[in-house]
Amino acid sequence: MSGVSESATNRVTAALAAIDAVDRPEIWIKIRSREDLLAEAAHIDAQAAAGEDLPLAGLLLAVKNNVDVAGVTTTAACPGFGYEPAEDAAAVARLRTAGAVVLGATNLDQFATGLVGTRSPYGAVRDARQPERISGGSSSGSAVAVALGLVDIAIGTDTAGSGRVPAGLQGIVGIKPTLNVVSTAGMVPACRSWDTATILARDLDTAELAMGIMAGASRTWPADTRLAAPSRPRAAYPASLPALPDEWAAEFGAQIDRLRSTGVDAEPIELDVFLRAARLLYDGALVAERHAAVGQFIDAAVAGDGFKSGAAAGLDPTVTGIITAAGGVPAHQYVTDTAALEELKREALSRLEGFDALIVPTTPFHPTLAEVAADPVGVNSRLGTYTNFCNLFDMCAVAVPAGTVAEADGGRAAQFGLTVVGRTFDDGVVAGIARRIEATPDLPALFATGAAPRRAAADRRPWPVAAGAQAVPLVVVGAHRKGQPLVAELERRGSFWDGPVTLAPRYRMVALDTQPPKPGVVRSDDGAELAAERWLLSEAALGSFLAELPEPMLLGSVQLSDGSSAVGFACDAVAAARGRDITHFGDWLVAQASAGTGLAGAGTADKAGHGIWRQTGEALLTGLQRGRG
């Protein structure tokens, strides 16, 4: 099935024209040839026409040039480092298999060392709207290609904020997943312990669609993965805002108030321990990982081994200084700082106890090219104030646009973004909270590249489910439905509401004498279609839910009207026989609304004892295995 109605061939043709029209050569290190692109697009169109399942068919993709694309030289923005990969990086391969077309390789801060987007011999990447300002980095070209509408998605990388900072400055979405749920095979390392691939897109729907495909088959999702935030999540935010000018701090406060208006309980916490950890990445011994990644090449180039000089290799002087100095870090200091990091992580996560996420500004300001040139290290450091700690603590994050903020200099308003940060494997939780924030950004005029793939509203499951997180479907008909008195039992377990469903016409419904009131569902040859809702929850969550299930409720397999099956509720035979038959309402909520009429037409459940589920633990486990989503 194709992801778009527009053909891949038409979209590629339009994108190449758009690239010429926008005239931003610094975005790209390499654009693939028209001949290769059109041949690949034609193949995808043929596959889609034949009915192959290609959820990203025709989607246009840019790839940061520290991530391998077969046939495109990987430079990491250093010409002398370049090599020719024989195959795609794992992340690229997964997207291409789903139908995405790689337009080319994008510019970056050399060796992904920087948050500014200016540290490259291929040129400083400029902001999509205000070319006197920086793009943000290190995934600079990828972010601007998305912001200008030249591609639908782009792969970036993130170690200290390299996917989130440019997303924030360009007014787009950046998903930074839990470490290693996306394979790093085929990526040039920056700091191997904390690197991850990211997805950049213009909206969260497209970003989640791509991330769900790009992730998987790498780090195993735990059995208790939370798939969603509760309907009233608790979020922490910084009690003080270092590095933010007054205008940006005021906007952050306004955004927290807006979040509260959406039903988020937001409370301040002290962020000092997070910031202390962030400083370890550059001011401490952890920077040694950067030398371990590419230091041998840089040291040889600086020494003239194979090059006339470092400049001949294409080395950026700021990057060279950082990585060369990292080579002098004593091993004992690295061990000491790694131990200190673990203690800081323990303390930081204790600050978040009881919260579903942490909300921070994505960046504290938007500098000009001139400001970065005057103070390249200082400006870069300030940009990472709210991003550097995230990977060090193995947290996940989603950066989303949240409008604009006026600049003190009276210039055009800058993009303002928030980042939702969560614990390890809470990727579905932070994405759900980010949806409450996501604003339509102020983007430049789009080019005629056609309609991008969008997920249907009915298929907005959390991307970790597509990426391999186990999700058991649970069908509920009564007190556990959305807005009903027991729904918190599902929400606190991280369950995801998957929408309304209908039971197959082989069940009857009775009103039980319980507190709170509940319906009982029983098997019957004289059944009717009953309204229900489906939730997705982890295996561990379902196990704990079952362990707390009170009499007379039971869980077993139910069949839906579409022919699929799921875990669902029943009740024991004695309770069912005493209940009042309310099948004719077809919906527990309708029956509840009619309670004032005495549930007119209700009778005894004369068939209530027939077909009641009495599943053993072994049979229930078998049902769960069949129902994995």
N, C-alpha and C positions, 0 to 999 in steps of 0.2 A: 504494500500500500504506500503510495507516495505521500510525503509530508506537505507538499504544496501543489496547487493547481498549475502554477506557472512552470513551464519546462525548465530544466536545468540549463539547457542550451541558451534559452532566452535570457535567463538571469545572469549567466556568465558574460554574455555579450554586453548586456546593460552595465554590468559591474566594470568591465574593462573601459567602457566609454566614460563611466563616472570617475574612474581613477585618473584618466586623462584630463577630465574637466576640472577636478579639484586641485590638481597640480601641487601635490604634497609629496615630493619624492623622498623626503626624509622618513616617511612612514615605513618604507619598504627597504629591505636588503635585497630581496629577489622576488620578482613577479614571474610566475610560470608563463611559458610561451602560450600565445593564443591557440596554436595548433594543439598542444597537449591538453589545454583546458577544454577546448571544444570537443576533442575526442573523448575525454573522460565524461563530460556532460552528456554527450550523445549516448554513451554506454549506460549511464544512470537513467536517462529517459527511456531507453529500451527495457531496462530492468523493471522500471515502474509500470510501463505499459503492459508488461508480461504478468503483472500482479505480484511482484516480489515485495516483501515487507521492508520498506525503506523509510523509516520514520523521519529521516533528515533529507529526503530526496530533494536536491536542488539547493539545499542550504549552503551559503557561501561562508567559507572558513579561512581565517588568517592564523598563522602559527608563528609564535615568537621564535626567533632564530637561535635559541639555545635548546630547541626541541626538534628532533630529527624528522625530516620529510624526505622520503626516498627521492633521489635525483636532484635535490636542492642542497647546496653546500651549507653545512652548519658552521657558523662563524662565532656565535655568542658575541657578535659585534666586535670581533677582533680578526681582521683579515688573515694575519699570520697563523692563527689557530685553526683555520678552516679545515674541514675534512668532508668527505663525500659519503654519506650514509647509504648503505645498501637497502635498508628497509625503514619503514616508518617507525617512529616511537610508538609504544603501546597505546598511548592516549590518542594519537593521531589516527592510528589504524582502526580503532573502535569507531571513531566518528566517520571515517571514510567508508567503512563497511556498511554503515547506516545510511549512506547516500550523500554525505557532505562533500563539497568540492573545495580543495585547498587552492585558494587564489595565489598565495605566495607566503614568503617568510618576512616577518616584521622586525623592525629595528628595536633596540633595547639598550639600557645602560649596560656597558660592557661587563660580561661575565655575571650579569644580573646583580651587579654591585652598585646599588643606588636607587633612590626613590624619586629622582628628578627628571629622567628622560633626556638628559643632555650629555651624558658621558659615553659618546659613541663617535668613532671616526666617520660614520655614515651620516652624521649631522644630528643636531639637537632636534628632537621631535616637539613641535609646537602645539599649543592648545587648539582644540577644534574650533573654538569661537573667537578667542583673543590671541592671535599669533604672537603677541609680545610676552605671553605667559607660557609657562612650561606645561607639558602634557602630564607630568608625573611619570614615575617609573617603578621598577625597571621595565614593566610590560608596556612601554610607551607607544610603540607603533601599533600594537594590538588594540589598545584602548582607543586611540584616535581613529583607526580604521572602522571600529564599531560605531563610535560617536558620529562620524561623518556619514554613516549608512553605506559604506563601501562593502561591508560584510555583515552577515547576520550574527556570527559569533566569532570569537578569537580565543585561542589558547594562550594563556599567560603562565607565568610561574610566580611563586610567592614564598619568600623565606622570612622577610621582615615587614612585608606589606606591599610587595611588588605587584600584586594583582589588585589589591584594594585601594591603594593610593591613587593610581591613575583612573580607576573606576570612579572614585569620589570626585576627582577634579574634572573628569569628562562627563559627569552626569549620567553614568550608565551603571549596570549591575555587575558586581564581581562576586562570584562564589568561590570561597577558599575552603575546601573541604577538610575534614579530619585527615591528618597525615596518613599517606600511603593507602587510602581507599582508592586513589587513582595511582596506577603504576607509574613510577618514575623511570622505567626502562626507556632508554633513548633520550634522556634529558641530560644536558651538561650540568653537573652539580654546582651549586653555589656554596651551601652548607648542607652536606648530605643528610645530617640528622634532622633537619627542619625544613627541607624543600618539599614543595608540593606543586602540582599543576593546578591551574585555575581556569574557570570559564568566564569570559566577559561577553555581555550581551546588552541589548538596549532595554530589555524588560525581563522580569523574573521568570515568566512562563517559558520563554525561549531558553534562558540560562538553565533552568531546571531540566527541561527536555534534553538538552545537550549533556549536562552533567550526569544525568541518570544513565546515559549511554557510555560516556567516557570513563566513568568509574566502574569498579567491579573487578573480580578475579585477581585481587591483590591482597589487601588486608581484610580479614574476615570480620563481618559485623557480629557483635555479640548477640546472644539470645534475648537480652533484655533491652534492645535498642528502642528508645522512645521515637515514635514516628511523627508526633505532632505536639504542639503546645496546647495547654488547656484553653477553654474559651475565655477565661480571665487569667492570663499569665501574670506572673510577678517578674519584673525586670529591675535590675540595678542600674544605676548610672553614676558617673563621678560626682562626688560632692564638691570638688573644685576642678577647675579647667585650666591647667597650666598650658602655656603656649598659645592660647586662643586670644585674639584681640577682642575688644568689647563687643563689636558688632556680631562676631561669630558666636561668642558666649551667649549673647541675648537670643540669637536664633536657635541655639541648642536648647535653651530653656523653653522657648516657644514650641519646639518640636516635642519635648517631653510632655508639655501640657496637651499637645494634640494627641500624643499616644494615650494619655490618660483618658481622653474623650472617646477613644475606641475600645475602652474596657481593659486597658493594661494597668495593673497596679505597679507604679514606678516609685522606687525609693532610692535615696542616695547612699553610696558607700565610699569609703576612703580608697583611693586608687594607688596609694603610695607603693605598696608592695608589687603591684603590676609594673609600675614605672621603674622600680629598682631592678627588676628582672630584665626589662627592656634594655637597660644600659649595659647589661652584661654582654649583649650581642656584639657591640662594637667597642665599648670602653673596657671590657674585660677580656678574659682569655678565650672566650667562645669564638672569637673572630679567627682563631687558629684553623677552624674548619674551612674557611675560605682559602687559606694557603694550601690545605690538604687537597682541595678540589682542583685548583689550576696553578698553584704556586710554582710547581716544577717548570711549567712552560714559561711563566713570567720571569722567573729567575734566569732561565737560559736566554730569553730574549733580551733582558736587561744586560746580561753579560756579553751579548753579541754572539752567542753560540747559534750559528745558523742565520743570524740577522746582522746587518750592519749596525743596528741600534734598536732600542725598544720602539722608537718612532717608526722604523721600517716595518716592524711587525704589526703596527697599528695600535699600539698600547695607548690607552687613555692615562694621562699622568696621575689623575686623582685615584683611579682604580688601582693603578700600579703601586702607588704609595700605600694604600690600605692593605693590599694583599702581601706586598713585600714585608711590611712591618709585622703582619700576622705570622710570618715565618719565624720570627724571633721569640714567640711566646713559649715559655718553659712548659714542659709536659706536666710538671707538678701543679702549675698554676691552672692549667686546663682542668685537671682532676678536681682541684679545689673549687673552681667556679662551677663545674658541673654539679658538685655536691650542694653548693649554695643555691643553684637553680632549683634543685629538687625541694629544698626547704622552702624557698619562695613560692614554688608551685603549690605546696601543701597549704601554706598560709593563704595564698590568693584564693584557692578553691574553697577554703573554709569561709572566706568573706562572702562567697556566692551561695552558701548553704541556704536552701529554701527559695532561691531564685531560679527562674527558668532560663534567664539570659542576662547579659550585660550589654547596655547600649552606650556607645561612645561616638564622638565625632570621627568620621573617617580620616579627615585631615584637619589640621588646625588653621590653615591659611592656604592661599594660592599665590606662590611667588612668581615674579617675572624672571625672564631669562637673565636680565641684568643683575638681579639680586642673587641668583645662583652663581653667576660668574664671579661676583664680588666675594662670596663666602660659600664655596661649594660644599664644604663639610658641615658647617654650622646649619645651613638651610636644610640640607638633607637630613640631618639629625632631628631637627624640629619636626619635619614632615612625618617622621616615624613615631612620634610621641604615643599615639593610640593604636599602633599596629605592631610594634616590635615584639611585644610580649606574647602574642597569640600563638605562634608556632612553637615557641619555647615551652609553652604549657600544653602543647598538643590540643589546642582548642580549634573549633571550627568557626567560620564567620561568613556573613553575607553583607556586602556593602551595597547600599541602595541609594538612589537619588532622593532627596527630600526637599527639593526646591532650590531657591537661590538666596544669597545674602549680599546686602549692599557693601561695597568696599569703601573704606575710609577715604580713599583718594578720589572718590566721585566717579570712578570709571564704571564700566559695565558690571552688573552684579555677577558674582562668582557662583559657581555651582556649590551647593551645600549637600553633603551626604552624611548619612548615619551608617554605622556598622553594628549589626547584631552579632554578638559573640557568645558561643555556647561551649559546653563541656565536650570532651571527646565523644564522638558518635551522636551528638545531639543535632546533627545536620538538618533533620526534618523539623526539629523544634525551632531553630533559628530562622529557617526559611518561612515558616508560618508566621512568625512575629514580623519578619521583614515585609510580608505582604501588607501589613497594617501601615507601613511607613511609605512604601514605594510611591513616588510621585512621578507624574509625566514630566520629563525633563525639557528644558529649553534647548532644543537641538537645532542645528543648521538645517536648511532645506534638504530634503532627501533627494537622492538621485533615483532614476527609474530602474531600480533593480528588481522590481516585482514584489510580490507578497512573500514575506518570510514565513516559515513554518510556525504555527502556533498550536499549543496543546488545546484540545477541546475542553470546555469547562467541566465536562463530565469525567475527564481523565486527568485531573490535577492531583494525582497521588504524589506523595513525597518522593523526591528523586532517589533517596536511598533504597526504596522498594525496587525500583528499576535496576539499581546497582547491586542487588543481591541481598539486602536486608530481609530476613524472613518476616512475612506478614501473614497472620492467620485471619481470615474473614470471619467475623462474628455478626450474626443477624439478630437484631433486637426488635421487639414489637411494642414494648410498653414503657416501663419506668426508667429504662436506660436510654431512651431516645433523646435527641437533642432538645434541651430545654426542660426535660423531665427531672424528677427529684433525685434519681440515682445516676444521672449521667456523669457525675464527678467520679464515680467508681471506675469509669473507663478513662476519663480525661487525665486523672492523676497517674495513670499507667502509661501515658504517652500514646493513647490510641488516636487514630486518624478517622474522622467521619468521612465515609466513602459514598454517602448519598442514599436516597430512598431506593428501596427495592420492593418487590412483591413476591409473596410466597406462592408456590404452586397450589392449585385448588385441591389439596389433599389434607387440609388441616381445618380444625374448628378452634374457636377462641372462647374462653370462659373468663368471667370476672371472678377473681379469687378474693377471699376474705383475709387480706394481708394489710400491713401498714409499712410503707405507703401502699395504696392500691396497686395491684399488678394484674395483668392478664396471664392466663395459662393457655398454651397452645397444645393441642392434642391431635394425633393422627386420626383421620376419618375417611371412609369411602364416600362420605357425603360432605366433602369439604368445600371451601370457597377461597378465592384469592384474598389474602390479607396484606394490608399495608405494613411495611417494616422499614428498617434502616440497616445499612451495613457499616460496620466499623472494621478497621484493620489494626491489629495489635500484635506485639511480639509474642513468641511462644512462652517466654517467661511471664509476661503480663497475663496471658490467658491462664497459665497455670496458677498464678496467685489469685486471679479472679475466681477460678473454679474452687480453690481451696476455701474462699470466704463466702461461697454461695450458700444462702440460707435455705432451709426447707420452706416450701415444698418444691423449690426450683431445681431443675436438672439441665444439663447441657448434652446435646447430641447433634447428629447431622440432620439438616433440613434441606429441602429442595426448593429452589426459586423458580419463578415462572419462566425464566429464560433457559431453564434446564441445568443451570449450574447448582452446586451445593455449597454449603457453608456450615459452620458450627452455629447452633441456634438454641433457643430456650424451649423447654417443655416443663411440665410439672408432674408431680407424682399422682398416681391414680386416685388416691383417696381425696386429695384436694380438688382434683379435676371433677370428680363425681359430685362434690358439694358446691361447685361453682355454678354461676348463672351463664347460660349460653348467650354470647353477644356477637356471634359470627355475622349476623345480618348487618351490623354496622360496618364491617370490613376494615375497621381502623380503630385501634384503642383510643386514639385522641378524639375521634368522633364520638365514641361511646362515653368518654369522660365528659365531653361537652354536653351530652344528653343525659347526664346523671340526674339532673333535676326532674326529669320526666319519669324517673324510676326505672330507667333502662327498659323502656317499653318493648314488649315482645320477647323479653328474655325468658328462657325456659331452662330446664335442667339439662345438663350435658349427659344425655343418656348414652352417648357413645364415648364418654370421656376415658373410660378405662381401656379402650381399644388402641393398641399400637403405641402405648407410652414408651418413651426411650428409657431404658435402664442400662446405660452403657457402663461397662467396666473400665478401669483405668487403661487397660491394654487396648480396648476397642476405641476409646476416646483418642488415644495417641495415634492410632491408625487413621482416624478421621482428620486429625490435625495435619498429618503428613500429606493426606490427599488434598487438603484445603490450602496448602501454602501458596501465597501469592507472590 
